[in-house]
Amino acid sequence: MSDAQRVNGNQISWGSLSLKIDGTPYSGITAVEYSDGRERALAYGMGRHHGPRGRTSGKYTPEPLVITCWESTAKEIRDDLMSKASDGRSFGNAVVPIIVQYVEPDDAVVTVDAQECVLVKIESSNEEGPEGLDKKLTFSVMRYVYDGGTLYDSSAESGA
């Protein structure tokens, strides 16, 4: 199956994005960055061919999810995370899912589920000028699930 041919339709773009942290939608987001990787090494042995006999199942590495948002949105996110913390204060202790979804009526719906996220870093750079102030919130992520599929080997998970 290939992708659909489209003429004069709307492609997924910034306006197609939505982001929810533990089910709560936020709209003051100006950038979202995430990635993951699976390093798979080639396995060699003896033989005249000197070619690989196979490869390892690999090591999965989910990179941090970084949200850039307006100062007021960062405060709302921190306040919401504080309400989920056992002591009501330690917003870095709250473990939450983050869902990034791309929706365009004429195109595919794409859902990225960042699972078991915790806030690990807050960055701010304030400068004189006409721009509004923003913050970068960095979340440590345990795994990413793309439309129900995974880059890592999920065959041992329950329900697989």
MARMARTI-19487 format. One line per 3 residues: for each residue y, z, x of C-alpha. Coordinates in steps of 0.25 Angstrom, whole numbers, plus 5000, padded with zeros to 4 digits. Example, Ala and Ser with C-alpha at 12.3 -4.5 7.8 and 13.67 -1.06 7.14 Angstrom:
<rs>
4982 5031 5049 ~ 4996 5029 5055
</rs>
This chain:
<rs>
5000 5000 5000 ~ 5014 4996 5006 ~ 5027 5001 5001
5034 4994 4989 ~ 5043 4982 4991 ~ 5057 4986 4985
5069 4978 4983 ~ 5082 4984 4979 ~ 5076 4998 4977
5081 5011 4982 ~ 5074 5016 4995 ~ 5072 5030 4998
5085 5035 5005 ~ 5093 5048 5007 ~ 5096 5049 4992
5081 5049 4989 ~ 5078 5062 4996 ~ 5076 5076 4990
5073 5089 4997 ~ 5067 5101 4991 ~ 5064 5114 4999
5054 5123 4991 ~ 5057 5115 4978 ~ 5072 5116 4979
5080 5103 4981 ~ 5091 5102 4990 ~ 5102 5091 4990
5111 5095 5002 ~ 5102 5089 5012 ~ 5107 5078 5021
5095 5076 5030 ~ 5080 5079 5031 ~ 5072 5077 5043
5057 5079 5044 ~ 5045 5073 5052 ~ 5030 5076 5055
5020 5071 5065 ~ 5006 5071 5069 ~ 5002 5069 5083
4989 5063 5085 ~ 4983 5062 5099 ~ 4973 5051 5104
4960 5057 5109 ~ 4954 5050 5121 ~ 4940 5051 5127
4932 5043 5138 ~ 4930 5029 5137 ~ 4933 5015 5143
4943 5012 5132 ~ 4952 5024 5135 ~ 4956 5023 5120
4957 5035 5111 ~ 4945 5040 5103 ~ 4953 5046 5092
4965 5055 5089 ~ 4967 5069 5086 ~ 4971 5073 5072
4984 5077 5077 ~ 4995 5088 5077 ~ 5004 5088 5065
5019 5092 5067 ~ 5029 5093 5056 ~ 5043 5092 5061
5054 5101 5055 ~ 5061 5096 5042 ~ 5076 5097 5045
5086 5097 5033 ~ 5100 5094 5035 ~ 5109 5099 5023
5122 5104 5019 ~ 5126 5118 5023 ~ 5125 5123 5008
5111 5117 5007 ~ 5106 5124 5019 ~ 5111 5137 5013
5104 5134 5000 ~ 5091 5131 5008 ~ 5092 5143 5016
5095 5152 5003 ~ 5083 5146 4996 ~ 5074 5148 5008
5079 5163 5009 ~ 5075 5165 4994 ~ 5061 5160 4998
5060 5170 5010 ~ 5052 5183 5009 ~ 5064 5191 5013
5074 5182 5006 ~ 5082 5179 5019 ~ 5073 5172 5029
5075 5158 5025 ~ 5067 5154 5037 ~ 5054 5160 5032
5054 5152 5019 ~ 5042 5142 5019 ~ 5046 5130 5009
5042 5116 5006 ~ 5052 5105 5008 ~ 5051 5092 5000
5058 5080 5004 ~ 5057 5069 4994 ~ 5062 5054 4994
5063 5049 4979 ~ 5068 5035 4975 ~ 5064 5029 4962
5062 5015 4968 ~ 5054 5020 4980 ~ 5043 5030 4984
5044 5045 4982 ~ 5042 5052 4996 ~ 5039 5067 4997
5039 5075 5010 ~ 5034 5089 5009 ~ 5038 5098 5020
5028 5110 5019 ~ 5030 5124 5023 ~ 5044 5123 5028
5052 5134 5035 ~ 5067 5133 5039 ~ 5067 5135 5054
5081 5130 5059 ~ 5095 5129 5053 ~ 5105 5120 5061
5120 5119 5059 ~ 5131 5111 5066 ~ 5145 5113 5060
5156 5104 5065 ~ 5170 5101 5060 ~ 5171 5089 5052
5170 5083 5038 ~ 5155 5084 5036 ~ 5149 5095 5028
5140 5106 5036 ~ 5125 5104 5036 ~ 5113 5112 5041
5100 5107 5047 ~ 5088 5115 5041 ~ 5075 5114 5049
5062 5117 5042 ~ 5048 5119 5049 ~ 5038 5111 5041
5023 5114 5041 ~ 5019 5100 5036 ~ 5025 5087 5029
5018 5081 5017 ~ 5022 5067 5014 ~ 5019 5063 4999
5007 5071 5000 ~ 5002 5065 5013 ~ 5003 5072 5027
5004 5067 5041 ~ 4995 5078 5046 ~ 4980 5079 5043
4980 5086 5030 ~ 4965 5084 5027 ~ 4961 5098 5028
4972 5103 5019 ~ 4967 5108 5005 ~ 4968 5097 4995
4967 5086 5005
</rs>
